Amino acid sequence: MALEVLWFILALLGSFLSGSIPYSVIIGRLRTGKDLRNYNIGNPGGFNAVLTYGIPIGMIVIFADVLKGLIPIALIDWSFSKYIGIDTIWYQLAVILGPALCILGHNHSPFLNFRGGRGAAVFAGTFFWVNPLVFIILFLPFAIMIGLFKVPTRVSMILAAIFYLPAALFIPIAPPYSMHMLETLAFPQANPFLYLVPFLLSLGMLLAQLPRLIPSVIAAIRGEEWTYTISEGQQLPEKFKKDKETVSKEET
């Protein structure tokens, strides 16, 4: 029991630490000398990295943020299945809480005075490992909403939950990709909680994002949130334009 608890605590601490590393700021400063928190939408995330640094550097940042989510869940999965076992409640809790803490670390990084991004890339990285099908169900409506219907990206992340949360519940694929796990998922009466793990993992990540997403919903209602569409590109409201002008004046 003591060993299982220790692994559980290390898994959660490692997940939070992985998420808290601000690759967008580190990579941007090393390559350009700029801090993207002072540009465009001011968000230290992958999308603003593309807008601020350009596509090559921005995609490196996004890839690094995706790894933030993929590596912790993969390590939790591998280490518990190898040393502890996947039949324990500690494994199931680590799989559920680890990705949520990774997003919290990204969105409230202690290295950025507990500020950060919105966790979308971390979300994607976790789903790459947990359930690629659910990721596709998340991405498609999200992309359609922001690309065609001018729905703000952060609002789209919340609305996408209408699609991917039920999918996470009814598409029984979860790590590790072993026959033992698949057999257990195929017969949920053996362990009903284990059958809910993919759904609870997805719900936990959404709840971890909400403190950063809800203010964006309020801003969108007021008409103060930025948008991005295929036809119009990025559209910034007056608030962001004024902030951008202020930064430019301070730099000169």
Secondary structure, DSSP 8 states (H G I E B T S, - for coil): -HHHHHHHHHHHHHHHHHHH--HHHHHHHHHHS--GGGSTT---SHHHHHHHH-HHHHHHHHHHHHHHHHHHHHHHHHHIIIII-TTSHHHHHHHHHHHHHHHHHHHTBGGGTTB----HHHHHHHHHHH-HHHHHHHHHHHHHHHHHS---HHHHHHHTHHHHHHHHHHS---SS--HHHHHHHHSGGG-HHHHHHHHHHHHHHHHHHHHHHHHHHHHHHTT-S-EEETTTEEE--HHHHHHHHHHHHHH-
